[in-house]
Amino acid sequence: MQKVLVTGAAGFIGSRLCHYLLELGNYQVFGLDNFDPFYAQSAKENNLAAFRGSPHFTFAELDITNHGALLDFTPESAIVVHLAAKAGVRPSIENPMRYQDVNVRGTQNMLDVAKRKNCKQFVFASSSSVYGVSPTTPWSESDSVLLPISPYAATKIAGELLGHVYAHLYNIRFLALRFFTVIGPAQRPDLAIHKFIDAIENGKELTLYGAGNTERDYTYVGDVLEAIHAAMHYAGSQYEVFNIGNNRPVTLLNLVKTIEKVAGKTAKIKHFPEQPGDVPITYANIGKAQEKLGYAPKTSLEDGVRAFVEWYKTKAL
């Protein structure tokens, strides 16, 4: 069986990826997570519950800033899928040094461990935030200038560049996947759809920053998992960056309307000023991922919201 190391294995995307790989049946999955207090550990434990007892899954609670522990846990010749990071644009403005430490030094640790353990395929979770306020849409991987406006975004650019160094010096194939607002069951509680549905279902006010005209390219987690799996086996070149989006930006107000339709309830909306670090639009050109990874997102925003609401209601029982 192919060995795969997944960092951030208890998180939203990481836990879904572990489950997905175990369901395929031909992977021995090694997952690690430090249960960062960004949101409740109980939620992350719930993410792991469905597969933690699998004989093909090994879990360790450890931090990617701990080089020695990473070296001990990482199996020889594994595929590395590096999802662990300090998440969130706004919190990174409040604590940039911690984001630099975890996201940059932690990624440096992961790459060094990959080198030492002969791990030749490295998939890195980057972010659409690296494009910042780029006025040219849809955003393309070939855009020569990145204009990040948050420390979080800057750390993701740094991770991509570190990957290029290791691809060049140590023959590690490095694939950076720039995720565009991933949605679906078990989405982090700080993200918009989770927060909005929680407010609507509990009769609370829903907070909108700005007029609601900002646009996001919402991407369903199931489509993201297929992209990650394709990247795990990509062999076309030693270094690539791919946009993993849906190529269909949606305004915040239209997102709220979709949530209202699925939930069958009307939102109570309260407007606040726009927040520092937020960008007006994210919009992915996915042609490169379609061509080289066979990436084909097929889940609509409404279907993605419906899947989340079904999960949310089950969780609330």
N, C-alpha and C positions, 0 to 999 in steps of 0.2 A: 504494500500500500504506500502511496505517496505521502510523505510527511509534510504538513503545513503548519507553520507557526502564525497565529493570529494575535496581534497585540490589540488591546482594547476589546477583548473578547466578550466582556459583559455589557458593553454598550449597545446602542440601538443597531447600528450596522454590523458591528462585530458579532453580536450574538446571533443575528439572522444569518450571517455568513457561516458561522460554525454549524448551525443547524442545517443549512443548505448543503454544505460539504459532507456532513455526516449522512444526510439522506441520500446523497449520490452513491455512497457505499464503498468508494475506493480511496478514501483518505483517512490517515491517522492525524487527527487535529490536536495541536498543542495550543491552548489558549492562555493568555495572561492578561491580568487587569489589576490595577491598584485600588479600585473602588474610590476614585477621586470624589470628594464630597460636593462636587458641583451640583449633583442631585442625589437623591436618597439611595443608599446602598441596597435597600430592600427592593427597589425597582430593578436594579442590576441583577440581584439574586434571582428575581422572578424571570429575568431574561434568560438566565442559565438553566432554569429548572427543567425545561423540556428535554434537555440532552446531557445534563451534567453526569448522569449515571451511565452514559454510553461507554462500552469497553474501548471504543476508538477515540475517546476524548480525554485529554489530560489537562488539568487546570492548575495554574499557580497564581497566587496573589503576590504580585511584585510590581515594582515601579521601573519604567524604562530609563530612569536616571541612575539606576543601580547596575552598573556595567557587569560586575562580578556575578550577580544573580542571573542576569540575562545570559551570560556565557554558560553558566551551569545548566540552565533550563533549555536552551535552544538545541534541538537535535541536529546532527550532521546532515548536510545536503538538503535541508528542508526548503520549501518555497516559503518566503516571508511575505505576509500581508500586514503591513504596518498601518494600523488604524488609530492607535492610541495617541492622544494629544489633549492638551488643554483646549477646550472648545469655547466658542463664543466670541463675537466681535466686541461687544460692549464691555464684558469683563476684562478683556485683554487691555483695554485702555486704562482701566483702574489698576491693573497689576502686570505691567509689561515684562518685568524682570522674571516673574514666575513662568510666563508663557515662553520667553526666550529659553529659560532653563529646560523646561520639559520638551517643548516642541523642536528646538534646535539641538540642544545637547542630547536629548533623548533619541532623536533620529540619528545623530552622529554615533551614539552607542549602538543602535540597532544595525547600522551599516558596518561598523567595525566588527560586531559579533558575526554578522553574515559573512564577512571576509574570513574570519578565523574558523568558522564552522562550514566553510565551503558551500554556502547557500548562494546559488547562482541566479536565482529569480527573485526579484524584490519588487513588490507592488506597494506603492505609497499613496495614502489618502491625502491628496491636495484639496484645493477648494476654489470655487469660482471667485472667492473674495480676492484672489491675487490680481484680478483685472481692475479692481478698484473703481475709479470713475471713468474708465475708458469710454469715450463717446461713440466709438465705432461698433455697431452691433449688426449681426450677432458676433459675439466674441470668438476669435479663432486662436488656436494654439500657436499659429505663426505670427501673431501680433508681437511686434518687436519691443514694445514698451509696455511694461506693467506699472500701474499706478496705484499701489495699495494705500488704503487710508486707515488701517488699523494695525496694531502690533501683531494680532493674530494672522492677518493676511501676509505680513512681512515674514513671519516664521514659516509659513507654507512655501513662500518663494525660496527661502533659505534651504528648506528640506529638498526641494527640487534640484537646487544647485549642488547640494552635497551629493545627491544621487548621481549627478553627472560626473562628479569627481571620481566616485567609486566605480562607475561604469567604465570610465576611461582608464583608471589606474589598475583595477583589480578584476576586470572582466565579469562584473556583476551586472546582469541585465536589469535595468531600473525602469519601471513604468510608473509615471505619476498620473493619477486619475483626479482630475479636477471636478469634484462633485458639485452639483447645482441643487441646493435646497432639497435634501432627500426627505421623503414623506412615507408614511405607512405605519402599520401596527408597531407599538413600542417606541414611537418617536420620542425624543427627549422632551421632558416637560417644559423646558425653557423655550421651545420653538413654537412658531405661530399657530399651527393647526392644533397642536396639543393644548395650548393656552386658550385658544378661541373656543374649542369644543368644551373644555372644562368650564369656561365661563357660561356658555350657552346652556349646557346641561344643568348647571347649578343656579341659574337665574341671576348670575352676576354681570356686572358691567364688563364689556369687552374693550380693552385698551387698544386704540389705533394711534400710532405715531405719525404725525403729518396728516395730509388730506386723504390718504388711502390710495394715492395714485402711483405709489412705487410698485414695480413689477418684479416678479420672481419666476424663475424657470423651475417649476416644481417637478421632481423626478421620483418615481415610485421605487421603493427599496428593492422590490423583486427584479426590476430592470437593472438596478445598480449591481445586485448580486451576480447577474449574468455577465455584466461587464467585468467585474472583478475576476470571475472564473476564467473568462476569455484572456484577460491580462496575465493570469497565472501561467498560461501556456503559450503566450505570444513569443515567437522566436524570430521576428522579422528584422530586428535591430537591437543594439545594446542599450539605447536610451530613447524613450518616447514620452511625450506628454499628451494626454487625451482629455477632452471635455466629455463628461458624463452628465448630460442634461436631457431635457425633453424637447428643446427647440420650440417651446410654446410659452412665452412669458404671460403671466396672469397678474392683473392688478390686485392690490390688497382688498379693495372693495369687492371685486368679483370673487375673490377667495371667500370672503365672508358670505356672499350670496350663495355660493356653492355649499358651504357648511350649513347655512340655514335650510337649504333645500334638502340636503341629506338628513339633517337632524330633525327637520319638521318643526323648527322653532325659530323665533325672531330674536336677533341679537340686540342687546342694549349697548350702544356704542358710545364710548367717551374718547374724545380726541385729545392728544397731547402733542407737544412740539416734536419735530423730527429729532432723532438721536444721533450724536456724533458717531461716525464710523459706518453708518448705514449708507448704502449706495442706492441710487434711484432705480436701477434696473439690473437684472442678471439675465443673460440671453446667450445660450450656447449654440455655436456652430458645431454640429455633431458629425459632420461629413467624414472627418478623419477616423473617428471611432467606428463609424459604420463601415468604412472601407477596410480598415486594418484589424478590427476586433469582431466584425460582424454584429456590432451593437445595433439593436433595433428596439427602442423603447416602445411599449405597446399599451401601457396603462394610463388612462386619462386621469385628470385631476379629480373628477367626480368619483371615479371608481377607487382611486387612492384614498380619498376622504372617507368613502363608504367603508373601506376595509379598516381604516383607523377607528371609525365610530363603532364598528362591530367589536373590535378588540377592546376599545375603551369601556363599552357597556359590560363586556364579559369580566374585565378587570374590576369593575365597580360592584359586581355581585358579591 
